[in-house]
Amino acid sequence: MGEAKRGKAAGSRVRALAAPGAPGALTKLVVPAGVAPPSAETALRAVSIAETVRTRVRERLLHGAATGRIDRMRAAIDAACGECVALFEDALRSSLVTNLEHRVAMDRVACRRGCAFCCYVDVVVTPLEAIRLAGRARPGGVATAPHRRPCSLLADGACTVYDRRPFACRSIFSEDARACEAGYAGVGAAPIPSLAWPRFLACGYITGQIAAMDDLGLASHLVELRRALAVMDEDATALWRWLDGADVFPRQNAP
């Protein structure tokens, strides 16, 4: 029956989550691939951001789970991710106002609507970001270059969830669209020539989300967006099982 496919009966409740008594301080950042390690000052700032995000996300998830309702849990995840995005965008704008070097670099950015070469590479996100975007994917697109398949959230050269796009996309600012196009047309992975500082800023928010999930005993490893969305679309029990502590998303090194 239909409810069986959802894995839970209509009256089932979300498992209660428990906060740790005294979570340890963060000692490791999730640093974006393809960039040099951050300076000590940048790392300290990112850790401070991560601790704030960790607390806020954890409280959102605890509140959602306390209701026992799956719809409230989805809303809590959406709210947690939305708050992280708002904080990031505020920090990004503030940096552009106060840091001349960052402002000059941003003025050189070549990213424009319709330029979607980076939407054909694997995007790594947190489980919370994947859950937030579940149900929004389009049917799998046709590869338009060797080994290049579009993001399942891309349509007519534009992101269909732009306001909700994950940090891996939100923090990419390329200074050379031709290099992006060359990577898109080539075979194999090619680095996107992106500004480093927005990516280091984003790592604080990503690290904080991961720490909050760790605190609550939820599988927190980064996931590839297309594969994660496929899991959510194909398995209606996935969210329930993830909230029960199961590791439902494929790991990066899994076939």
N, C-alpha and C positions, 0 to 999 in steps of 0.2 A: 504494500500500500504506500501511498505518498509519504505518510509520516515516517514509515520505516526507512525510506530513502534518506530522510533527514537525520536518521540515526538516533533520534530522541522522540519520545512521545510529547504531545502538546503540553502536558503538565510538568515536564522535566525541568529541573533547575540547574543553573550553571554552578559548577563546583566553587565553593568558597575559597578565596585566596588568602594566604596569611603573610603578613609582612614580617621580615626578620627583626629580631629584637634590636640588634645593633649592627647594621651592615657595615662591612669594612670599607675603608676609603678606597677610591679608585686608584690603581697604580699603573694601568695600561690603557692607552688610547687605541681606538680602531682607526689607523691611519690609512688614507686612500692610497691605492696602488698607483705606481707610476710617478710619484713625486718624491723628492728627497725628504728625509726626516725633518720634522719641524724644529725650529730653534727652541731653546729652553723657555723663553718668554711666551712663544706661541703655544707650546705644549701646556704650560701652566694655565693659560687662559682657557684652552680647550677643556682641560680637566675641571676647571671651575664651572664652565658651562655644563659639562656632563653631569656634575653632581647636582646642579639645579634641575636639569632635565630629568635626571634619575628620580628625584623626589616627586616632582610634579606628575610624571607619567605613572609612577607606582601608585600614587594616591588616586589618580583617575581610574586605573584598572581595579584597585581595591573597591572603590565606590561602585563601579559597574558590576563587579562580581557579587557584591553584597546584596544587590537586588534579586539575584537568582535568575534573572531573565536574559536570554540570549540577545534580544533586541537592545536592551540597555547596555549589554557588554559591547556590542558593535558600536553603539553610540559613544561609549566611553573610549574605545580605541580611536574612533574618528576624532573625538575631541582632543585626545592626547596628541595625536599626530598634527592636528590643526594648530594646537598651541605651540608645538615645536616649530612648525613652519613660521608662525607669526613672530616668534622670538628670533628665529634666524633672519627673517627679512628685516626686522628692526635693527639687528646687529649689523647686517650688510649695509643698510642705509647709513647707519651711524659711522661705520668705517669709511665710507665714501665721503662723508662730510669732514671727518677729522684727520684723514690720512691722505695727503696729496699724492703720494706714490700710488696708492690704491686707486685713486680717482683717475689719474693719468692712464694707468693700465686699463681700467674699465672703459675708458674712452676709445681704446684701440680694439675692443672686442668686436668680432665679426658676426656674432650670432644674430640671426634675423628670422622672422616668421617665414616658413617655407624652406629654410635651410635645415634639413633634417638628417644629415649624414650620420650624426651621432645616435640616431634612433634605430640604427641597424646593428648596434653592438650589444653584447650582453650587459645588462644593468643589474648591479648587486644592491639589494635593499634589505631593510630589517623586516622580520615577520610582521610587525605592526603595520608597516607601510604596505606590504603585500595584502594583508587582510583588509586594510582600508580601501584598496583599489579592486578588491574581488567583485566580480559581477559586471565590471565595466569594460572588460576586454572584448575586442572584435574578433571575428573568425581569423585564423592564421593567415597572414599575408603571404604573397608569393615573393620569393627571393628575386631581387632586381639586379643583383651583382653576385659574383661567385661567393658562395657561403655567406651571403648577407640577407637575413630575413628581418623584416621590419618588426618593431615593437608592436605587440597586440593592442596597444593603446593609441597607435598612430592612424590618422585618417586624412587623406588629401594633403599630405605634407605637414600636418600640424598635430600636436598632442591634444587628444580629446579630454584629458584630465589635467590640463596645464596648471590650474590653481592648486591641484592636489599632487602634482608630480613629486616623486621622492627626492631625497637629498642628493643621490647620485646624479640625477639630472639637474636639479635646482642649482647645484654648485659648479656646474660646468660652464665656463666662459672661454670660448676659443678666440685666439688672436689671429687665426689663419684658416679661413674657410677652405682655401685650396688644399691645405694639408689634410683637413677633414675629408674632403672629397677624394683625395688620393688614397687615404686609408680605407674609405668606403669601397673604392673600385678595386683595391688589391685583394690578394688572398691572404688569409690569416689575420691575426690581431694587429692593429696599428694604434699607437697611442694618440689620444686627442690632445692637441697643443693647448691645454687649458691653464688659466691662471691658477697658481697654487694657493693663494691666501683664502679664496672662498671655500676651497676644498678642505683646508685645515679648519676653517670655521665650522663647516658642516660636520667634521668628525666629532666635535664636542656633542652635537645633538644625536648623532648616531650612537656614540659610545654611551650616552645617557640612557637612550632607549634600551640598549642591550643590557645595561646594568640593572634597569628596573625589571626587565623580564627575568634576569638571573635571580634577583632578590625574591621573586614570586614563584620560582621553580618552573618557569616556562621556557621551552626551547627557544634560544635566542640567536643562534648562528645566522649569519647573513645568507641570503638566498638569491638566486637569479630570478628576476622579475617574471619573465615569461613562464618559466617552469612553475613558479609558485602560484601564479594566477591560474595555470592549468589545473593544479592540484585543487585549488579552491572551487573552480568551476566544475570539475569532474567528480569530486567527492564531497557530497553535502554534509558529511560527518566531520570534515577536516577541522573546522573551527572548534566544534565540541571537543574533539580529541586533543587538539592543541591546548585548549583550556584545562583539560584533564592531565596535562603534563607530557603528552606524547610528542615525539619529534616527527611531525607529519611532512615537513618540507625537505626536498632533496638537498643534500649537501653539495658543495661546489665541486668536489672531486668524484661525485657519484656519476655513473654513466647515464 
